[in-house]
Amino acid sequence: MAASTLLAMNAGARSVPPAPNPRVQRRALHGVLLLDKPLGLTSNAALQRARRLLRAEKAGHTGTLDPLATGLLPICFGAATKFSQASLDADKGYRAVLRLGVTTTSGDGEGEVVSRRPVAVSADDLRHACAGLVGATQQRPPMHSALKHAGRPLYAYARSGVEVERASRSITVHALDVVEGGGDTWTVDVRCSKGTYVRTLAEAIGDALGCGAHLAALRRTAAGPLDLREAHTFESLERLDEPARECLLLSPDALLVDWPAVQLDEADAARFLTGLRRRLELPDAAAVRVYGPDRAFLGSASVRAGELVPMRLLSPAEVRAFAAPSDPAGRSPSVAMP
């Protein structure tokens, strides 16, 4: 994606979600919607708008995107919210546009300009600066962030001119690659651990180059195994009827597809769903996804000393919601439900 395309998004008006309709009848709905969040909308506003489109009773997102950022925002409905932490903890991918030579109070284009310096940077210069930031390091959260202190987001303190002490946190930048650019505007791809602030990376790149920089545009491209290319915009969702929207939902185990899988027979699957540990000849693992017969997703577990230890489980009704019904009661024959 060209830098000009990303920057053009910042010129658009902020989206205003429609007022809630108190007469909407909510329903039990389970699954994951990969949303392409638009510019100017908070993550919570996007969540509520998606929830209204599907009339879902319960929903949550898997990691905040700033209003000035666009891109992948996985929305979890119903049973999928049980596994949202996996996406919160997962590595993230971003495409970022850097504006060199200008530093701002917020580290992005919304802040006041602090300094302007001439820019004479080649692609090799930028690659060298990026390479120096790859690996494990400490990063202090910026004041203009949604991280909370005493119940208030840091940006609220920043807008009041109050500086709050922030502890540095451990992050890992797995990759920082130059995509394109020239002059004072460059596009880079970032792959990093959770909790990484790309605006702080942008400032660090500017410091390494000696000219300063800020983040001009940001688009999330990946969250763990989930990819922006499979995401849907509100415009595309609103063109569909409700059944077609529901067909776009992924099973909750889409959040866990990079975890090892454990297959149980019918008897062990039924006992596992009651929360009982199962003795299995498996290597230790911090987290696995567990399936019953016919690949019915049951939940997550850990494996310790040959025992499968349940972590987060679907209810029997939730398991049936993802299985093709085979009798009038909608009960799947693959797992004997307790």
ZIJO-V218901 format. One line per field, one symbol per residue. ss: DSSP state (~ for helix, > for strand, _ for the rest). phi: phi as a letter, one per 30 degrees, with the letter a starting at -180 (. if undefined). burial: b if it has 24 or more other C-alpha atoms within 12 Angstrom, else e. Layout:
ss: ???
phi: ???
burial: ???
//
This chain:
ss: __~~~~~~~_________________>___>>>>>>>_____~~~~~~~~~~~~_>__>>>_______>>>>>>>>>~~~~~~~~~~~~__>>>>>>>>>_>>>___>____>>>>______~~~~~~~~~___>>>>>>_______>>__>>~~~~~~________>>>>>>>>>>>>>>>__>>>>>>>>_____~~~~~~~~~~~~___>>>>>>>>>>>__>>~~~_>_~~~~~___~~~~~~__>_~~~~~___>>>>__~~~~~~~_____>>_____>>>>>>>_~~~_>>>>>>>>__>>>>>>>__~~~~~~_________________
phi: .ddddddddddddddcddddcdddddbdbbkbcdccdddicdddddeddddddchddbaacbkdceedcbjdbdccchddddcddddddddbcbcbcccdibcbdcibdddddcabbdbbbcddedddddedcdkdacbcedddbdecbhicdedddddcicccdbddbdbbcdabcdcaklicbbcbcbbbdeidcddddedddddddiciabdcabbdcabhddbedcdbdddddddcddeddddddcdedddbdccdcbccdddddddeddjddcdbdbdeadabccbcehhddckcacbbhicdcecbcddedddddccddbbediddddbddd
burial: bebeebbebbeeeeeeeeeeeeeeeeeebbbbbbbbbbbbbbbbbbbbbbbbbbbbebbbbbbbbbbbbbbbbbbbbbbbbbbbbbbbebbbbbbbbbbbbbbbbbbbbbeeeeeeeeeebeeeebbebbeebbeeeebbbbbbbbbeeeeeebbeebeeeeebeeeeeebbbbbbbbbbbbebbbbbbbbbbbbbbbbbbbbbbbbbbebbbbbbbbbbbbbbbbbbeebbbbeebeeeeeeebbebbbbbbbbbbebebbbbebebbbbbbbbeebeeeeeeeebbbbbbbebbbbbbbbbeeeebbbbbbbbbbbbbbbbeeeeeeeebebbbbe
//
